Structure formats: structure tokens, C-alpha cells
């Protein structure tokens, strides 16, 4: 699964998680850092990314538009990049299940 990290997450996560999620990207590296969420959504859908965010906006878009793309919504308050990395590592199996399950579009992690 390729992850597309939203603006509210560190671009360093791409390198830190490359062993589990190769070919992942941050929206800044794609020139989408200031893009509207709908543009990011469309890019993720067309390029087969799952959106990783701490923002509720993508969970609202998925209700309106369905999926793909799938969304990994991290609901942890202010925390370090290392903590976000660990959350994603700890939930690797759940993320793979999200990818495989055609009936599920969002995974909420705390």
C-alpha cells in the first residue's frame, strides 16, 4: 500500500516508513502542499494512494464521495513524528486489512 501523507504530518514519515510502505509520498513533495483537499483526494484516487491524515476533512469527504482512496485517520492529539511512525508500525496488519477489504474505506487509529 502506498501512503499519501497530508500536510499536517511530517514529510520525514516517507523515509521512516519506506520499509513497510515503499513509494509513499507527502503532498508537499508532489506540489500539493497548498492544494484543496478535493484536489488531494482526486490525486490519491488516480494514483492509488491511501490518504494518511490527522484532519477530519478526509473522513467527511469519504462519506460524500465514497472510496477509493482509502483514509487512515490518526486521532492522536499533538505528538511527535516518532509517535506517528510508531502508530503506523503498530497497526501495519490493520492497514493491510484496510487495503484488502473492499467494504471498508477508513481506518481510525488512536
C-alpha positions in Angstrom: 0.0 0.0 0.0 1.2 3.5 -0.9 0.5 6.2 1.6 0.0 9.8 0.9 0.8 11.9 4.0 -1.3 15.0 4.5 0.0 18.5 5.2 -0.5 18.0 9.0 2.1 15.2 9.1 5.9 15.3 8.6 7.4 14.5 5.2 10.0 12.5 7.1 7.5 9.7 7.6 8.0 8.7 3.9 11.6 7.7 4.6 11.0 6.4 8.1 8.3 4.0 6.8 9.8 3.1 3.5 10.5 -0.4 4.7 6.7 -1.1 5.2 5.1 1.4 2.7 7.5 1.9 -0.2 6.6 4.5 -2.8 4.7 6.6 -0.3 4.7 10.4 -0.6 4.0 13.6 1.2 1.7 16.1 -0.5 4.5 18.8 -0.3 6.8 16.6 -2.5 4.0 16.4 -5.1 3.4 20.1 -5.3 0.1 19.7 -3.5 1.0 21.4 -0.2 -1.5 24.2 -0.6 -4.0 22.3 -2.7 -7.6 22.0 -1.7 -8.5 18.7 0.0 -10.6 17.7 -3.0 -7.6 18.0 -5.3 -5.5 15.9 -3.0 -8.4 13.4 -2.8 -8.6 13.1 -6.6 -4.8 12.8 -6.9 -4.8 10.0 -4.3 -7.6 8.2 -6.1 -6.0 8.4 -9.5 -2.6 7.3 -8.2 -3.7 4.6 -5.9 -2.7 6.1 -2.6 -4.3 5.8 0.8 -4.5 9.2 2.5 -3.0 9.5 6.0 -4.2 12.5 7.9 -4.9 13.9 11.4 -7.6 16.1 9.9 -11.3 15.2 9.9 -11.8 16.7 6.4 -10.9 13.5 4.6 -13.3 11.4 6.8 -16.0 13.8 5.7 -15.1 13.6 2.0 -15.2 9.8 2.1 -18.8 9.9 3.4 -19.7 12.2 0.4 -17.7 10.6 -2.3 -17.0 7.0 -1.2 -13.7 5.4 -1.8 -11.1 4.9 -3.1 -9.0 6.4 -1.9 -9.0 4.9 1.5 -8.2 7.0 4.6 -6.1 6.4 7.6 -7.3 8.9 10.2 -4.9 9.4 13.1 -6.9 10.7 16.0 -4.0 11.3 18.4 -3.5 14.9 19.7 -0.3 16.7 19.4 2.5 14.2 19.2 5.9 13.7 17.7 6.7 12.3 14.2 8.2 9.3 16.0 4.9 8.7 17.8 3.0 8.8 14.4 5.6 6.4 12.9 5.0 4.0 15.8 1.3 4.2 15.5 1.5 3.2 11.8 4.0 0.5 12.5 1.9 -0.9 15.3 -1.1 -1.0 13.1 0.6 -2.4 9.9 -1.6 -5.5 9.9 -4.8 -3.4 10.2 -3.6 -1.2 7.4 -3.1 -4.2 5.2 -6.6 -5.4 6.1 -8.0 -2.0 5.1 -6.3 -2.3 1.7 -7.7 -5.8 1.2 -11.2 -5.2 2.4 -13.4 -3.8 -0.4 -16.2 -2.8 2.0 -14.1 -0.6 4.3 -12.8 2.8 3.4 -11.5 4.3 6.6 -9.3 3.1 9.4 -9.2 5.3 12.6 -6.1 5.0 14.8 -5.7 6.4 18.3 
